Structure formats: C-alpha cells, structure tokens
C-alpha cells in the first residue's frame, strides 16, 4: 500500500472541512439569536390637564422584560393636544427614553458580537400626532368610539423617522350619566421611513379596561402582544456585506396605568 | 355653584315695572319669541301680561321669559321651553305649581308661608321647595325617555319619583342630580358644568340670558384622551 498516497487525500479532506466549517461557525456567531417569546411588565402614569380646546399631557412609563437581559425601558413624554374639530385632535410631544433597542445596536465587538446595553442611553424623540375619533353609532348599545391614532416620530439619536398607525375601538359603560368603565381593543403598526427591512417593523395588539375611580382619576389594566422584525445592523453589513438575516422578537406585556385628569 | 342671595325688596323694585294684581303671576321680562297659550288661544307674550292658572308660557329659539310672582318669587325660562302654570295663585296665598313640558327653568323661590308650597314637575318627577333657587331641565333623550337635570344654587329641593320607584331625594345647595330617562334618580353630587349657569333674573344687574350648553353636562366621548 502506498501510505503517502493514502495519507494525503485524508489530510486534504480534513483541511478542506476545516476551511468550510470555520466560516460557517463564524457566521452563526455574527447573527443575533432569535429570542424566545418573553414576558414584560409595564407601568405608566399619565396626567391630562384640560382647558378646552387644549389638553396638556405628561406620561411616565417603564417596561421590564423578565425573561430577557434587555435593559429596562423608561420614557417621559410631554406635550399637548389641540382639539381642532369635534372629531379631530392634533398633538405635538417630546419624549426622552432610555433602554430602547434598535437593530443597529447589534454590534461587532471584535472579537464577538453583542447587543449594546442601552439602559442609560438618552434618546430624544419628537412626535406629531393626528387623532380622529368617531362615534360608531352602527354598533349595538351605543357609546362606541372608533379612533385612528396616527403619529410621526423622529428620533434624534439615530435620525430614525417612523409612522405609527393605531386603529382602536373603545366602549364606554355609562352609569348615572358618567363613564364607569371603558373596554378597548387596539392594533398598532410601526412603519419605518428611513430604516428597517419591512414596512411592518413593529406591531402591537392591545386589549384592556379602564375603571373610572372618580371624575379625575382612572385605573387601567391591559395585555399586549408585541412583535419586532429586525434586519442586519450597520456593523453586520460592514463585516458581512454579502449576507443578511431577519430575526423576530416577540413579547407578551401586562400593563397597568393610572390616569389623572384636571380641568384648568 | 355660588350662593347668590338677593334681597327680596331689591328684586321687587328692579323687575316689577308694571302694576300687578296681588296674588297673580306676571310675565315681567321677555326676550325674543314668547307666547302665552290660554286654552286654544295663543297670544304674544308681553312684559306686564298676567299669567293665570292654566296658562302655558312658550319660549322660542334664542328667547327667554321671566315670570314673577306677587311676593317676589321668580321663574326664568330658557329658550325652547314650555311651562304650564297649574297651581294656585290668589291674593294673599301663593302656591304655584308648574308643569315643565320641555326645556329648562331657573326657579328663585322665596320662603313659603305656612300652607304655601312651590312645586315643579314633569310627567315622572316632581321637585318641591319651601324657599330656594334651583335649575330644572330636560337633557338628552326623546319624549318620555329624556333625562332630567336638577341643581340647587341655594336652599334645598325635595325630588320625588311620581311612580314611587325611588325614595325621595333631598338635593342640597351646590349639588345636582340626574334623573336618567326621566325615572332613575342619581345620588346628589357636585357637577362642574353647573358653575357656568347664569342665575341672574334681574335685567338691571346684567344679562339674564343663560346659554349654557347642556351637552356639557354629559361626558364628551370624543374628547377623552387615554394615549
């Protein structure tokens, strides 16, 4: 047997396998893992001060996803609504947020890849709002309000521009001439204007109820399903210009909200 | 609501501008289209016209009428209001009973003498007082299912359900009630919208017109932000 002639093919095969396997292994590390569906708790306090036709608004919101290592999301939003018409409100808001995660936060640490920690990163978002509302008189029982909340968001941190559209239906349980409880369903879609890989970048589906403690205070609870679809980050496109990925993050969110209203 | 206290003597001097028979009611002030219906005859209401038991006073769009009783009590009717006088008005005694058929009425009633009373009612509800100032109005709804609002500026009003389904309710100064669909009496409470009511019945002291939008008594479902 010619041992040299037998040895070299095996060595060649081994070396070839290494050359193929190593790049595959490196590619897998560069793509973020698709997280399992996570659960999040969310809480908010909203303050509305109204002197018709103007309503000032301030909101404090926090969200923590318990089965993930993501940072706590916190935001403070403030601004005003103007009732331009009985069925239409216009709004302008400023939001300071921390803990938001964008697809470009998947970073090349060289070596290794990781999601950046954003818990202490300030992002400034400016928001324009258009909210038409209609009484859905064709629905049984009366007291149904159909809303399509539409917003334009500009994030100065990354120049991201986003349109969100949120149709929703709310039923008011009226007792003694005043709202006693509200029940609602909503669906919201985030469409990126200058980023992302799909017009359905992020979706939320909500359902909830609000109890009117008094004319000036309400307590709400809700459940929401959130889905985000991320494409390649800037670092990945730089490192792997001929490759791409899509990952989806999903979470179930249970929230509680307190609303305080005053007339000024 | 402000507790407005006006001297009876001052009211008498400022509003009563024409001689009246003692114990009668008089249409002492009017704006716009005011009619007085007596049996089948409908006359134009004029200041100074005597209002008798059985008469119905009718105000049209953007109109107002003030009925004064001989001892100083007054009733102010807003626009689009029909009010029938059904009680006793005679010399020395004054127990007016009014039937509100539609619209809204302010009542400023001086303290009753023994044996006297004042009541205003609809088909389903009666409010009776012994000396007070209050507002009584139809609200949303249609026909016999219309809501009724009552709020008290001074004194107390006893509200009773003529069908006897609800226990009588005393509405105190600064409070109001909603009688939903004309029958269910809500507990008395403060209503912010009542602060806008114009209780003035003396034209010499300023405008007597009250144009408070009663829709503001109801929550505007299209104006609720939850974000």
Interface residues (C-beta under 8 A of the other chain):
Chain A: X46 X48 X52 X55 X57 X59 X81 X83 X86 X87 X89 X131 X133 X134 X135 X143 X145 X170 X172 X174 X176 X177 X178 X179 X182 X184 X210 X215 X220 X259 X263
Chain B: X147 X178 X180 X184 X186 X187 X192 X217 X218 X219 X221 X222 X223 X224 X225 X226 X227
